[in-house]
Amino acid sequence: MTNSKPRILITGVTRGIGRATAFALKDFAHLVLVGRDEKTLEALVAELPSAEYVLADLSDSQKIIDGMHEARESGALGTGSGGLDGAVLSAGVLAGDTVENTKPGDWEFALHMNVTAQAVLTAQTLPELREARGTIVFVNSGSGFTSKPGNAVYSATKFALRALSDALREEERERGVRVVSLHPGRVATDMQRELRAYEGGEYVESDYMKPETIGEAVRYALTAPPEANVDVLSIRPR
């Protein structure tokens, strides 16, 4: 463990934007990777120069709380005079259909994964983030600004996540914690494949931004000069 490096927690690291973010930060920070698949996390840690993992099932609020408690006890969230310099909350799910066809359980699952889990994990890490005057990056979506037919569930969760980040930014401003709402447009990920299949369209990877592009944007948000805060950052395919 390299204690002199900033300590950054990342969720959703096993694929897509979360994984790309981990590699964008690998030479800059000591990474704390959060997830539930221990074998996958172990393999990812082995690829990174300075990293460890924390087991936490984001589908269960109590397991998030328990996982962060264990991380605190182990020192993964910072020890001594250090704290947590950043948190990148990238985990999320694509869910729903038309309003008419969406089951109550699908609403509940999507709202939990895309909003409640983010809020619970944030609350658990705020003491360490305050200690380091750290930065939280919520990886949101272009769907956090607009909605369209068949997208009510996903957009509703992303609108709510934007509301969460806006409120948290003002709550924590005087405590020195920076809060960023990052809104990528369409990115070449497994989730994009799922979305295009749902839409009945062809998935053409070159039509979308690379996950690495978003990873670099996350790095920029985390390393902005201390007198500045990147409140909202929207990145669209050219």
Secondary structure as UniProt FT lines:
FT   TURN            3..4
FT   STRAND          7..11
FT   TURN            13..14
FT   HELIX           16..24
FT   TURN            26..28
FT   STRAND          30..35
FT   HELIX           38..47
FT   STRAND          51..55
FT   TURN            58..59
FT   HELIX           61..74
FT   TURN            75..77
FT   TURN            80..81
FT   STRAND          86..89
FT   TURN            99..101
FT   HELIX           104..111
FT   HELIX           112..116
FT   HELIX           117..132
FT   STRAND          135..139
FT   HELIX           142..144
FT   TURN            149..150
FT   HELIX           152..172
FT   HELIX           173..175
FT   STRAND          178..184
FT   HELIX           190..199
FT   HELIX           205..207
FT   HELIX           211..223
FT   TURN            226..227
FT   STRAND          232..235
//
